[in-house]
Amino acid sequence: MKTAFLFSGQGSQYCGMGKELCSHYPAAAAVFKQASWTLGYDIEGICFADNDRLNLTEYTQPAIVTT
């Protein structure tokens, strides 16, 4: 069996994306922490909070890759 990774495009982001995944899988939460450290800002806070920053391209693209 082969594995494939599919990434949705910009416009598919929504507040709370990845939150349930992080609550069930510690490895997913670790990915968010590593991404935040690498990016230099709290990507988890941007993805999980109800704010307009998630719709800005500079945050949307890293958020989609992180989730």
Summary of the structure (lengths in Angstrom):
residues: 67
radius of gyration: 11.8
end to end distance: 23.3
largest distance: 40.0
contacts: 150
relative contact order: 0.23
helix: 58%
strand: 0%
